[in-house]
Amino acid sequence: MGLFGKRVEIQPVVQRQPPRDIEALEELVNNLEGVTDEASSWRIYASTYLEFHDLDYVGVWMVESSGPRLEYEVGRISGALAGTSSGGGGLVGQAIRSSHAVFADAGHTGERDARAAAALRAGTKGILVVPVARGHKVIAVVEMCWREESPVDPALLSKWTAIARLAEQARVAALAAFFTRQVADDRLAVTNVVAALGHTNDSSSGLRAALDAVRTAFGWAYGSYWQIDEQENVLRFAVESGDAGDEFKRVTLAATFAEGVGLSGRAWRARDLVFVRDIGQLTDCVRAPAAQRAGVRSGVCFPISSGDRIIGTMDFFTTEFVELSESRMDALRNVQQLVSQRLDVIRGAETAAGNARNLLDTVSRLRTATADASRVADEAVGRASDMTGDVASLNDASAAIGDVIQIISSIADQTNLLALNATIEAARAGEIGKGFAVVAGEVKELARETADATKKVSEQIAALQSSAESVAGGIRSTSDTIAQLDAVQARIGEVLEEQAMMAHAFEH
């Protein structure tokens, strides 16, 4: 049906310079070498035909179960077509249902089509809609508006349908080639990151090497690492790589992010990679305005973990809008795991080295204590030897005193005997010997007291000799024990040497 309800038979269009169609296809093939993803392939498709044929408009419609969806459009009359829809009917619907190109102009508008009517009102001379098929299924429709009058040629529509099939093959091949290159590049990037991390031995250089390696390998402009502040439960800036302008750096250094806030906070909460094509979409990110002024466009962030615990995030930014393919996202997740594991290993090595240093310090102090114990033991053995000699001398002196006591005891006995004889003689003398008898009695008493004192001294000397012998035995036993302790100290020293060697091995 026509725009006004009249049935109008669609007329084929006259062929326009066949070589130009082939040249346009060749131009498309060349331009598709710059494809980066599905969306960019359609942008290149539309832009190439717009420029090569000097068209008013090119729109790409994706065929979905719910109906056609406008994927991309470009051209001077885009504004005039805004708000109009194919609705599954009109020229777009015809091309989908028939799997062939359809054409309309002011005299031949085909079925009632609001978009065709709007395009004609905007000054377009003709509208060509070409289906893009993959196998026997139409996956998209390309809508083109011509600036010039297009004469009718029955062969043109079939040719455009065939050209569209060739263009789709070229587009798919270009995408496949790109994804193949990207997979290879991603593998190389991961390898470069691993190589860079393999040359680091401390956390600080490891973080910087990871940032530099990831940023360089994937071609990003700026990267930064954010560490979780356990006390305040926020992300704080730690290390950066690259440059995105002084203003962006100032804002970065002063910023903190709670869980779920900003690009880094979202990666923290998701515990997974987060990508934002347009940094301006992050309305809760304090760096977004400065990033946009600095020309930062897209951003990606992934968390860094230690075991099951998130300890920080790494984010990266580009100066142009990019899309992340599934293969690149997989590569970045691999990088995330590799960086996390390597940093975990480095931190473990640092902890082991710290423990080794502590062990060395302990071994050193134990060595000192062992040396002191050995010195004290040697001194104790020397003193014990001296004391043994002193006790022996004391024993000899006690024996000598015993001999003197025996002499004194003998003298006391003889004195007592003489006093007894004197008493007997004094008794015989009668009155004359009374005074001498008194003296003899006193001498006898003194002899008795001397004998008692001598007996006590003898007992004390005997006890002293017994104690001295016991002390001497104890000293000999102590000397033997100290000698055994000295042997134990020597074995402890050997064990400490082994610990020192092990600690040095851990440290290095």
C-alpha positions in Angstrom: 0.0 0.0 0.0 1.2 3.6 -0.7 1.4 6.4 1.8 -2.3 7.2 1.1 -3.7 3.7 1.1 -3.2 3.0 -2.6 -1.5 -0.2 -3.6 1.7 0.8 -5.4 3.9 -1.8 -7.0 7.6 -1.4 -6.1 9.7 -0.7 -9.1 13.3 -1.6 -9.4 15.9 1.2 -9.6 18.1 1.9 -12.6 21.7 0.8 -12.0 24.0 3.6 -10.9 27.6 3.2 -12.2 28.3 -0.4 -11.4 32.0 0.1 -10.7 31.1 2.5 -7.9 29.3 -0.3 -6.0 32.3 -2.6 -6.2 34.6 0.3 -5.2 32.4 1.0 -2.2 32.7 -2.7 -1.2 36.4 -2.6 -1.5 36.5 0.6 0.6 34.4 -1.1 3.2 36.7 -4.1 3.3 39.7 -1.7 3.8 37.9 0.3 6.5 36.9 -2.8 8.4 40.5 -3.4 9.2 40.0 -0.9 12.0 37.1 -2.8 13.6 37.3 -3.3 17.3 34.0 -4.9 18.1 30.5 -5.7 16.8 29.3 -2.1 17.3 32.3 -0.5 15.6 31.8 -2.8 12.6 28.3 -1.4 12.1 29.6 2.2 12.6 32.3 1.6 9.9 29.7 -0.1 7.6 27.3 2.9 7.9 30.0 5.6 7.7 31.7 4.1 4.7 28.6 4.0 2.6 27.5 7.5 3.7 30.8 9.0 2.6 31.5 6.9 -0.5 28.0 7.4 -2.0 27.5 10.9 -0.6 24.2 9.9 1.0 21.8 11.9 3.2 21.5 9.1 5.8 22.5 5.6 6.7 20.9 3.6 9.5 21.6 0.1 10.8 18.7 -1.9 12.2 19.3 -5.1 14.2 16.7 -7.8 13.7 15.5 -9.0 17.1 12.6 -11.2 18.3 10.8 -8.1 19.6 11.2 -6.3 16.3 13.8 -4.2 14.5 16.1 -2.1 16.8 18.1 0.9 15.5 21.7 0.2 16.3 23.5 3.1 14.6 22.7 6.0 12.4 24.6 8.8 10.7 23.8 11.6 8.2 22.3 15.1 7.8 18.7 14.0 8.2 19.1 12.0 11.3 17.2 14.7 13.2 14.3 14.6 10.8 14.0 10.9 11.4 14.2 11.1 15.1 11.0 9.7 16.8 10.0 7.7 13.8 10.0 3.9 13.9 9.9 1.1 11.4 7.4 -0.7 13.6 8.3 -3.9 11.8 6.4 -2.7 8.7 7.3 -0.3 5.9 10.4 -0.7 3.9 12.5 -2.2 6.8 9.8 -4.8 7.4 9.5 -5.6 3.7 13.3 -6.2 3.4 13.3 -8.5 6.5 10.4 -10.6 5.3 11.5 -10.8 1.7 15.3 -11.1 2.3 15.7 -8.8 -0.7 16.5 -5.1 -1.1 13.6 -2.7 -1.5 13.5 0.9 -2.8 11.1 3.8 -2.6 11.0 7.4 -3.8 8.4 10.2 -4.1 6.6 8.3 -6.7 7.0 4.8 -5.4 6.9 4.7 -1.6 5.9 1.1 -1.1 3.9 0.2 2.0 2.9 3.0 4.4 6.1 4.0 6.1 6.4 7.0 8.5 10.2 7.0 8.2 10.1 7.0 4.4 7.6 9.9 4.5 9.8 11.9 6.9 12.9 11.3 4.8 11.2 12.5 1.7 9.9 15.6 3.4 13.5 16.3 4.5 14.6 16.3 0.9 15.8 12.8 0.3 15.3 11.6 -3.3 15.2 7.9 -2.7 15.3 5.3 0.1 17.1 2.0 -0.3 16.7 -0.7 2.4 19.1 -3.7 2.1 18.9 -6.8 4.2 22.0 -8.3 5.7 21.8 -12.0 5.9 23.9 -14.7 7.5 23.1 -17.9 5.8 19.3 -17.9 5.3 18.6 -15.6 8.2 18.4 -11.8 8.0 20.3 -10.4 11.1 20.2 -6.7 10.2 18.9 -4.1 7.7 20.8 -1.2 6.3 18.6 1.9 5.4 20.1 4.4 3.0 18.7 7.7 1.8 20.0 9.1 -1.5 20.5 12.7 -2.3 20.1 12.3 -6.1 17.4 11.0 -8.2 17.7 7.3 -8.7 16.5 5.9 -12.0 14.8 2.6 -11.9 16.7 -0.5 -13.0 15.3 -4.0 -12.3 18.8 -5.4 -11.8 19.8 -3.0 -9.0 17.9 -4.5 -6.1 19.2 -8.0 -6.6 22.7 -6.6 -7.0 22.5 -4.7 -3.7 21.3 -7.8 -2.0 24.3 -9.7 -3.3 26.6 -6.9 -2.4 25.2 -6.9 1.1 25.9 -10.6 1.5 29.5 -10.0 0.4 29.8 -7.0 2.8 28.5 -9.2 5.7 31.1 -11.8 4.9 33.8 -9.2 4.9 32.5 -7.8 8.2 32.4 -11.2 9.9 35.9 -12.0 8.5 37.2 -8.6 9.8 35.7 -9.3 13.2 37.1 -12.8 13.3 40.5 -11.4 12.3 40.3 -8.7 15.0 39.3 -11.2 17.7 42.1 -13.5 16.7 44.6 -10.7 16.9 43.1 -9.6 20.1 43.3 -13.0 21.7 47.0 -13.2 20.6 47.6 -9.7 21.9 45.9 -10.5 25.2 47.9 -13.7 25.6 51.1 -11.7 24.9 49.9 -9.0 27.4 49.3 -11.6 30.1 52.8 -13.1 29.4 54.4 -9.6 29.6 52.6 -9.0 32.9 53.8 -12.3 34.3 57.4 -11.6 33.1 57.3 -8.1 34.8 56.0 -9.5 38.0 58.6 -12.3 38.1 61.4 -9.7 38.5 59.9 -8.2 41.7 60.7 -9.2 45.3 58.9 -6.6 47.4 55.3 -5.4 47.6 56.0 -1.8 46.6 58.0 -2.6 43.4 55.5 -5.5 42.7 52.5 -3.1 42.7 54.3 -0.6 40.5 55.5 -3.3 38.1 52.0 -4.7 37.9 50.5 -1.3 37.1 53.1 -0.5 34.5 52.9 -3.9 32.9 49.1 -4.0 32.7 48.8 -0.4 31.5 51.4 -0.8 28.8 50.4 -4.3 27.7 46.7 -3.3 27.1 47.5 0.2 25.8 45.9 2.3 28.5 46.9 5.9 29.5 46.7 5.8 33.3 46.5 3.2 36.1 46.3 3.3 39.9 46.2 1.0 42.9 43.8 1.5 45.8 44.4 -0.2 49.1 41.6 -0.9 51.6 42.0 1.0 54.9 40.9 -1.6 57.4 40.2 0.9 60.2 37.9 3.3 58.1 36.8 0.6 55.6 37.5 2.8 52.5 39.8 2.6 49.5 42.8 4.9 49.6 45.2 5.8 46.8 48.5 4.0 47.0 50.4 3.9 43.7 49.9 5.3 40.1 51.3 4.6 36.7 51.1 6.9 33.6 49.7 10.4 33.4 46.2 11.8 33.0 46.9 15.5 33.9 47.7 17.4 37.0 44.1 18.0 38.0 43.1 14.4 37.7 46.2 13.4 39.8 45.3 15.9 42.5 41.8 14.6 42.8 43.0 11.1 42.8 45.5 11.7 45.6 42.8 13.2 47.8 40.0 10.8 47.0 38.7 7.8 49.0 36.0 5.4 48.0 33.5 3.4 50.1 32.4 0.0 49.0 30.1 0.3 46.0 31.0 4.0 45.3 32.9 5.0 42.1 34.6 2.6 39.7 36.9 1.1 42.4 34.2 0.8 45.0 32.0 -1.0 42.5 34.7 -3.5 41.7 35.3 -4.0 45.5 31.6 -4.7 46.0 31.2 -6.9 42.9 34.5 -8.8 43.7 34.9 -8.8 39.9 36.0 -6.8 37.0 33.9 -3.6 36.3 34.0 -1.8 33.0 32.5 1.7 32.1 32.6 2.8 28.5 32.0 6.5 29.5 33.5 7.7 32.7 30.9 10.5 32.7 28.3 7.9 33.7 29.8 7.6 37.1 27.9 10.3 38.9 29.1 9.1 42.3 32.8 9.3 41.4 34.6 12.4 42.5 37.2 11.8 39.8 34.7 11.8 36.9 34.5 15.5 36.2 38.3 15.9 36.4 38.7 12.8 34.2 36.4 14.2 31.5 38.2 17.5 31.5 41.5 15.6 31.2 40.1 13.7 28.2 39.7 10.4 30.0 36.9 8.4 28.4 36.6 4.7 29.4 37.7 2.9 32.6 38.1 -0.6 33.9 38.8 -1.8 37.4 39.4 -5.2 39.0 39.9 -6.2 42.7 43.1 -7.5 44.2 42.6 -10.3 46.7 44.5 -12.3 49.3 42.9 -15.6 49.8 39.2 -14.9 50.1 39.7 -11.3 51.3 39.7 -8.2 49.0 42.7 -6.0 49.9 42.6 -3.4 47.1 41.7 -2.6 43.5 43.5 -1.6 40.3 41.8 0.7 37.8 42.9 1.8 34.4 41.7 4.6 32.0 41.8 5.4 28.3 41.8 8.7 26.4 39.3 7.3 23.9 36.1 5.4 24.1 36.7 1.6 23.9 34.7 -1.6 24.2 35.8 -4.7 26.0 35.3 -7.9 24.2 34.7 -11.2 26.1 38.2 -12.4 25.3 39.8 -9.2 26.7 37.6 -9.4 29.8 38.8 -13.0 30.3 42.4 -11.9 29.8 41.9 -9.1 32.4 40.4 -11.6 34.9 43.5 -13.8 34.3 45.7 -10.8 35.0 43.7 -10.1 38.1 44.3 -13.6 39.4 48.0 -13.5 38.4 48.6 -10.2 40.1 46.8 -11.2 43.2 48.7 -14.5 43.4 52.1 -12.9 42.8 51.5 -10.2 45.3 50.4 -12.8 47.8 53.7 -14.7 47.2 55.7 -11.5 47.6 54.0 -10.7 50.8 54.5 -14.2 52.0 58.2 -14.0 51.2 58.4 -10.7 53.0 56.8 -12.2 56.0 59.2 -15.2 55.9 62.2 -12.8 55.6 60.9 -10.8 58.5 60.5 -14.0 60.5 64.0 -15.1 59.5 65.5 -11.8 60.6 63.7 -12.2 64.0 65.0 -15.8 64.2 68.5 -14.5 63.5 68.1 -12.0 66.2 66.9 -14.6 68.6 69.8 -17.0 67.6 72.2 -14.1 68.2 70.9 -13.5 71.6 70.9 -17.2 72.4 74.5 -17.4 71.3 75.4 -14.6 73.7 73.5 -16.2 76.5 75.2 -19.6 75.8 78.6 -18.0 75.7 77.8 -16.3 79.0 76.6 -19.6 80.5 79.8 -21.4 79.4 81.9 -18.6 80.9 80.1 -18.8 84.2 80.4 -22.6 84.2 84.1 -22.3 83.6 84.4 -19.8 86.4 82.3 -22.1 88.7 84.6 -25.1 87.9 87.6 -23.0 88.7 86.1 -21.8 92.0 85.0 -25.3 92.9 88.6 -26.5 92.3 89.8 -23.7 94.6 87.2 -24.5 97.2 88.2 -28.2 97.1 91.8 -27.2 97.8 90.7 -24.9 100.6 88.6 -27.7 102.2 91.6 -30.0 102.0 93.8 -27.4 103.7 91.1 -27.0 106.3 91.0 -30.7 106.8 94.8 -30.8 107.3 94.6 -27.9 109.7 91.9 -29.6 111.6 94.0 -32.8 111.9 96.9 -30.7 113.2 94.7 -29.0 115.8 93.5 -32.5 116.8 97.1 -33.4 117.4 97.6 -30.3 119.6 94.4 -31.1 121.4 95.6 -34.6 122.1 98.8 -33.2 123.6 96.9 -30.8 125.7 94.6 -33.6 126.9 97.7 -35.7 127.8 99.1 -32.8 129.8 95.8 -32.3 131.5 95.8 -36.0 132.5 99.3 -35.8 133.8 98.5 -32.5 135.7 95.5 -34.2 137.2 97.7 -37.1 138.3 100.3 -34.8 139.8 97.5 -32.9 141.6 96.3 -36.2 143.0 99.8 -37.1 144.2 100.2 -33.6 145.6 97.0 -34.0 147.6 98.2 -37.4 149.0 101.5 -35.9 150.0 99.8 -32.9 151.5 97.7 -35.1 153.6 100.8 -36.9 154.9 102.4 -33.6 155.8 99.6 -32.8 158.1 99.2 -29.2 159.2 102.1 -28.1 157.1 100.7 -29.4 153.9 97.2 -27.9 154.2 98.0 -24.9 152.0 99.7 -27.0 149.5 96.6 -29.3 149.5 94.4 -26.3 148.6 96.6 -25.4 145.6 96.7 -29.0 144.6 92.9 -29.1 144.6 92.6 -26.0 142.4 95.2 -27.5 140.0 93.1 -30.7 139.9 90.0 -28.7 139.1 91.8 -26.8 136.3 93.0 -30.1 134.9 89.5 -31.4 134.9 88.1 -28.3 133.2 90.9 -28.5 130.7 90.0 -32.1 129.9 86.3 -31.2 129.4 87.2 -28.3 127.1 89.6 -30.5 125.2 86.9 -33.1 124.7 84.5 -30.5 123.3 87.1 -29.1 121.0 87.9 -32.6 119.8 84.2 -33.2 119.1 83.9 -29.9 117.2 87.0 -30.7 115.2 85.6 -34.1 114.3 82.3 -32.5 113.2 84.2 -29.9 111.2 86.3 -32.6 109.5 83.1 -34.5 108.7 81.4 -31.3 107.2 84.6 -30.5 105.3 84.5 -34.0 103.8 80.8 -33.6 102.9 81.5 -30.1 101.3 84.4 -31.5 99.4 82.1 -34.3 98.0 79.5 -31.8 97.1 82.0 -29.6 95.3 83.3 -32.6 93.4 79.7 -33.5 92.4 79.0 -29.8 91.4 82.1 -29.8 89.3 81.0 -33.0 87.5 77.5 -31.4 86.9 79.0 -28.2 85.6 81.2 -30.3 83.2 78.0 -32.0 81.9 76.3 -28.6 81.6 79.3 -27.4 79.5 78.8 -30.3 77.1 75.1 -29.4 76.9 76.0 -25.8 76.1 78.3 -27.1 73.3 75.4 -29.1 71.8 73.1 -26.0 72.1 75.7 -24.0 70.2 75.8 -26.5 67.4 71.9 -26.4 67.1 72.0 -22.6 67.1 74.5 -22.7 64.2 72.1 -24.8 62.2 69.2 -22.4 63.0 71.4 -19.5 61.9 72.1 -21.2 58.6 68.4 -22.0 58.1 67.4 -18.4 58.9 69.9 -17.0 56.4 68.5 -19.4 53.8 64.9 -18.1 54.5 66.1 -14.5 54.4 67.7 -14.8 51.0 
